[in-house]
């Protein structure tokens, strides 16, 4: 598998942006939990899991790319 540094940097940027947006949503949900006792939606929990998978995939591809340097 040929992994370019440019591809990794672009994907890193996307994952970073996704985490920033997720962090904002989590902050809002934390406030809702604190004030109204509303639990996070299933879609938010799925988004957390997807973000983790995306990060794990990026990390694995970065390790592969580093091994080929």
C-alpha positions in Angstrom: 0.0 0.0 0.0 1.5 3.3 -1.1 0.6 6.1 1.4 1.6 9.6 0.5 2.4 12.2 3.1 0.1 14.6 1.4 -2.8 12.1 1.7 -2.0 11.5 5.4 -1.9 15.3 6.0 -5.2 15.8 4.3 -6.8 13.0 6.2 -5.3 14.3 9.5 -6.9 17.7 8.7 -10.3 16.0 8.2 -10.0 14.0 11.4 -9.0 17.1 13.3 -11.9 19.1 12.0 -14.2 16.2 12.8 -12.9 16.0 16.4 -13.4 19.8 16.8 -17.0 19.6 15.6 -17.6 16.5 17.8 -16.1 18.3 20.8 -18.5 21.2 20.3 -21.4 18.9 20.1 -20.3 17.0 23.2 -20.0 20.2 25.1 -23.5 21.1 24.2 -24.8 17.7 25.1 -22.9 17.8 28.4 -24.8 21.0 29.3 -28.1 19.3 28.4 -27.2 16.3 30.6 -26.3 18.6 33.4 -29.3 20.9 33.2 -32.1 18.7 31.9 -30.8 15.2 32.4 -31.2 14.5 28.7 -29.0 11.6 27.6 -26.9 11.8 24.4 -28.7 10.6 21.2 -27.9 7.3 19.6 -26.6 9.3 16.5 -24.1 11.1 18.7 -22.9 7.9 20.1 -22.5 6.5 16.6 -20.6 9.6 15.6 -18.2 9.1 18.5 -17.6 5.5 17.4 -17.1 6.6 13.7 -14.6 9.3 14.8 -12.7 6.7 16.8 -12.6 4.3 13.8 -11.4 7.1 11.5 -8.6 8.1 13.9 -7.6 4.5 14.4 -7.5 4.0 10.6 -5.4 7.1 10.1 -3.0 6.1 12.8 -2.6 2.6 11.3 -1.9 4.1 7.8 0.6 6.6 9.3 2.5 3.7 10.9 2.5 1.8 7.6 3.8 4.9 5.8 6.5 5.5 8.5 7.6 1.9 8.1 8.2 2.4 4.4 10.3 5.6 4.8 
